[in-house]
Amino acid sequence: MDRKRARYQEMAAEDLIGFDELRARVAKLQETRAIAERELCSLQHRWEQIQQFEQDKQTLLEHYANLLPDALDGLDAATRHWVYKMLRVEAAISRAARWK
């Protein structure tokens, strides 16, 4: 936009466009720049929010992962089975491992 503005000013200096047209073109450029800056600011804010959500998610997952082993120790077998099912945890035991 700065280059366009400079070109418009050069055109006016060379009498290729009048000052009224220069003012109109520069005003349009300023309007376009203001819109672009607002959109860029909005996108940057959204990106920061997404990054904060990702960090919050990771912190929450770590918190629950640290709580789970202690909490599971106090549960009876049926409740522990229900928790594993809810978490979609599956155990796979091979024949070789079973006989050791």
Sine and cosine of phi, psi and omega as CSV:
sin_phi,cos_phi,sin_psi,cos_psi,sin_omega,cos_omega
0.00,0.00,-0.57,0.82,0.05,-1.00
-0.90,0.43,-0.62,0.78,0.02,-1.00
-0.92,0.40,-0.65,0.76,0.03,-1.00
-0.89,0.46,-0.69,0.73,0.00,-1.00
-0.87,0.50,-0.70,0.72,0.01,-1.00
-0.89,0.46,-0.66,0.75,0.03,-1.00
-0.90,0.44,-0.66,0.75,0.04,-1.00
-0.88,0.48,-0.65,0.76,0.00,-1.00
-0.91,0.40,-0.63,0.77,0.06,-1.00
-0.89,0.45,-0.65,0.76,0.03,-1.00
-0.89,0.46,-0.64,0.77,0.01,-1.00
-0.93,0.37,-0.63,0.78,0.01,-1.00
-0.90,0.44,-0.53,0.85,0.01,-1.00
-1.00,-0.02,0.17,0.99,0.00,-1.00
0.86,0.51,0.50,0.86,0.08,-1.00
-0.99,0.10,-0.45,0.89,0.13,-0.99
-0.69,-0.72,0.43,-0.90,0.00,-1.00
-0.99,0.11,0.22,-0.98,-0.02,-1.00
-0.93,0.38,-0.50,0.86,0.07,-1.00
-0.90,0.43,-0.69,0.72,0.03,-1.00
-0.92,0.40,-0.62,0.79,0.06,-1.00
-0.86,0.50,-0.73,0.68,0.02,-1.00
-0.86,0.51,-0.67,0.74,-0.01,-1.00
-0.91,0.42,-0.70,0.72,0.00,-1.00
-0.92,0.40,-0.66,0.75,0.01,-1.00
-0.92,0.39,-0.62,0.78,0.04,-1.00
-0.89,0.46,-0.66,0.75,0.04,-1.00
-0.90,0.44,-0.65,0.76,0.05,-1.00
-0.89,0.45,-0.67,0.74,0.01,-1.00
-0.90,0.44,-0.62,0.78,0.04,-1.00
-0.90,0.43,-0.70,0.71,0.02,-1.00
-0.89,0.46,-0.66,0.75,0.02,-1.00
-0.90,0.44,-0.68,0.73,0.00,-1.00
-0.88,0.48,-0.68,0.74,0.03,-1.00
-0.89,0.45,-0.72,0.69,-0.01,-1.00
-0.88,0.47,-0.66,0.75,0.01,-1.00
-0.91,0.41,-0.64,0.76,0.05,-1.00
-0.90,0.44,-0.70,0.71,0.01,-1.00
-0.90,0.44,-0.67,0.75,0.03,-1.00
-0.89,0.46,-0.68,0.74,0.04,-1.00
-0.89,0.46,-0.67,0.74,0.03,-1.00
-0.89,0.45,-0.70,0.72,0.03,-1.00
-0.90,0.43,-0.63,0.77,0.02,-1.00
-0.90,0.43,-0.66,0.76,0.04,-1.00
-0.89,0.45,-0.69,0.72,0.03,-1.00
-0.89,0.46,-0.66,0.75,0.01,-1.00
-0.89,0.46,-0.67,0.74,0.04,-1.00
-0.90,0.44,-0.63,0.78,0.06,-1.00
-0.89,0.45,-0.70,0.71,0.01,-1.00
-0.88,0.48,-0.70,0.71,0.01,-1.00
-0.89,0.45,-0.62,0.78,0.03,-1.00
-0.92,0.40,-0.64,0.77,0.05,-1.00
-0.89,0.47,-0.66,0.75,0.03,-1.00
-0.89,0.46,-0.68,0.74,0.02,-1.00
-0.91,0.41,-0.68,0.73,0.03,-1.00
-0.88,0.47,-0.66,0.75,0.01,-1.00
-0.88,0.48,-0.72,0.70,-0.02,-1.00
-0.90,0.43,-0.67,0.74,0.02,-1.00
-0.89,0.46,-0.69,0.72,0.00,-1.00
-0.90,0.44,-0.69,0.72,0.03,-1.00
-0.89,0.46,-0.66,0.75,0.04,-1.00
-0.90,0.44,-0.65,0.76,0.01,-1.00
-0.87,0.49,-0.76,0.65,-0.01,-1.00
-0.93,0.36,-0.56,0.83,0.04,-1.00
-0.90,0.43,-0.59,0.81,0.03,-1.00
-0.96,0.29,-0.51,0.86,0.00,-1.00
-0.97,0.22,-0.54,0.84,-0.16,-0.99
-0.85,0.52,-0.75,0.66,-0.04,-1.00
-0.86,0.51,-0.68,0.74,0.02,-1.00
-0.91,0.41,-0.65,0.76,-0.03,-1.00
-0.93,0.37,-0.60,0.80,-0.02,-1.00
-0.92,0.40,-0.54,0.84,-0.01,-1.00
-0.87,0.50,-0.53,0.85,-0.04,-1.00
-1.00,0.04,0.01,1.00,-0.06,-1.00
-1.00,-0.09,0.49,-0.87,0.12,-0.99
-0.97,0.24,0.19,-0.98,-0.10,-0.99
-0.86,0.50,-0.66,0.75,-0.04,-1.00
-0.92,0.40,-0.68,0.74,0.00,-1.00
-0.93,0.36,-0.66,0.75,0.04,-1.00
-0.87,0.49,-0.66,0.75,0.05,-1.00
-0.88,0.48,-0.67,0.74,0.02,-1.00
-0.89,0.46,-0.66,0.75,0.02,-1.00
-0.90,0.44,-0.72,0.69,0.02,-1.00
-0.87,0.49,-0.65,0.76,0.01,-1.00
-0.90,0.44,-0.69,0.72,0.01,-1.00
-0.89,0.46,-0.61,0.79,0.01,-1.00
-0.99,0.13,-0.08,1.00,-0.02,-1.00
0.88,0.48,0.65,0.76,0.07,-1.00
-1.00,0.00,0.76,-0.65,0.02,-1.00
-0.81,-0.58,0.57,-0.82,0.06,-1.00
-0.95,-0.31,0.72,-0.69,0.04,-1.00
-0.87,-0.50,0.87,-0.49,-0.02,-1.00
-0.90,-0.44,0.82,-0.58,0.04,-1.00
-1.00,0.04,0.33,-0.95,0.00,-1.00
-0.86,0.50,-0.67,0.74,-0.03,-1.00
-0.88,0.48,-0.67,0.74,-0.03,-1.00
-0.94,0.35,-0.53,0.85,-0.06,-1.00
-0.93,0.37,-0.53,0.85,-0.08,-1.00
-1.00,-0.03,-0.03,1.00,-0.01,-1.00
-0.99,0.14,0.00,0.00,0.00,0.00
